[in-house]
Amino acid sequence: MRVRLSIMLLLLALLPLKEVYAQIAGMDNLSILDMTNTARTAGLGMDYLPLRDNDINVAVDNPSMLGKEMNRALSFNYVGLFNYVGMGQVTYARDFNRFGTFAATMKYHNYGIFRGYDEYDNETGKFYAADICLMLNWGFHIDSNFSFGVNVKPVYSQYESYSALAIAFDMAASYVSKNQRFAVTAIGRNVGAQFFFGEAKTDWTPFELSAALSYKLKNAPFRFFLALTELQQWNLMYEDPLNPSSTTDPFTGEVTKRSGAAKFFDNGARHVLVAVELNIGKVFFLRFGYNYRQMREMYGATGFNTSGFSYGVGLKIKGFEFAYSRNNYHQMQAPNYITITTNLDRFTKK
């Protein structure tokens, strides 16, 4: 019965709801729903991590990994961007035995200070723009292998005099092998809608359907990650007018286009994320990730660049875990991710 129920939950997480409008993440507002704030996930270049190793930061993006081992876990995250723009996140978890494990997360994106102007180019003063998300995370283990979880994510946005409220849900189901070397997660993210104050307008939140797996080698300190993203929509390509996929000979007028096979493999690769984590003595960690889609979308006239590559380090010492990473979203700028994690039990237990 447990196995049947677990399979049903996995299938439910894989099925997109008909009422949800498929949008491509990153092509709309509410980026706070898509972007991770944790150093480990960002260093691996992933949207979420399919593994169970008692890391509360993993469970924020993948609630099916929440477990009793995370009881009283506390995490602080900060992301430094540029020009006083930053993101932050605080998470605290409690276990309630047969009712599962809950976590509360406060997440914010501060987009900085702007100067306002009217239609006549007269300055109207400074204003702020920010998103705030108060998340409730819940995870439940059916048995030692199967688990599922839900995130409830209300978001308040304030851009100058414009404000909006959104509510979105994540639904995840996972399988983890008994030795915890193999794990797979299916997740439907951001099922919900956004409501604009003062306007009779409602938008869907940026729904995404994806699946990911991880595998730890038996006799080597490597764990590999593979994710298939944006499964609700095949075509992730767009035509850049400054870098078109077809070229025209200026003398003959002959048009040269990319082959159908080239377009197929290019678009297919945009759905794939790969990463590897090196665990040295369960104390020091090295992390590397690659996002082909990110590299292609930031592809410049100069050719190859480091966009799409990410890397990070982690250190566990005396009950604390420190993590740092950089994710090269653009060849001119890479955000810095900082995470500090601990468990409050270490301060109360004798």
C-alpha positions, 0 to 999 in steps of 0.5 A: 500500500505504501509503495502504491501511494508513493507511486501515485504521489510521484505521478501527481507531481509529474502531471501539469495541471490543465488550469496552469498556464505554462510560462518559461521561468525567467521571462516574467515577473516574480523572479523570487519564486524561481531563484535560489538563495542558498550557496550550495544549490547555487554553487551546483547550478541547480534549481533544487537538490535531490538528496537527503543529507539533513541539510535544511537549505536543500529542503527549502527548495525541495520540501520532500526532503524535510525530515526529523533530523532537521528539527530545530535547524536554523539557516541564514543566507545572503546573496550580494549582487551589485549596486546595493541590490541583494537577496536574503533568506532565513529558515527554521525547522521543527519536527512534529512526529507523525504529522511530519516536519515543518519549516518557516522561511522568510525570503526577500529580494531587494532591487535597490533605489531608483529615481522616478521621472514623469512623462516630461522628464521631471524628477519625482523622487526616489523609490524602492522595489522589493519582493518578500516571500513568507514560506511554509514548508512541509515534508512527510516521509511515507517510509524510509524510501518515499517522501513528499512535500509541499511549499506554500509561498505567499509573495508581496511585491512593492514597486514604487506605488504599484503593489501586488500579492501572489500565492504559489505552491510547490509539490514534490515527491522523492525516492531515496535508496536505503544507502542514500547514494541514489535519489530522484525528485519530481516537482511541480513549482509555482502553481498559483496566481498573482493579483495586482492591487488597484487593477482588475488583473490577474497573472499566473505565476511562472509554473515549472515542471521538472525532475532531478536525480543524484548519485553518490559513487560507492568508493569515491567522494563524488556525487553527480547531479542531473536535472531536466527542467521546464518539462511543461514546454519543449521550445526554450529557444528564441531568436536574438536579432543581434545574433540570429540563427540564420545568416544572409550572404551580402553578395548572393543573398543566399540564406544559410539556416541551422539544420533541424538536428542542430536546433533539436539538440540545442533546444534539448540541451537547454532543459539539462543541468549537470553538476558534481560535488566533491566530499572530502572527509565529510568536512570540506566540499567542492561544488561545480555546475553547468547550465547550457541554457544560461550560457547560450542566453548570455552568449555574446559577440565575443564567443565563448564565455563563462556564463552558465558555470557555477562553483562553490565550497563548503566547510563543516566545523564545530556544529556549523556549516559555512558555504560560499559560491558564485554563479556566473549569470553573465560574463560581467557579473557573478553573484556571491552566495553565503550560507551559515547553518546550524542546529539549535540543539547543540546549544541546549544539549549537555 
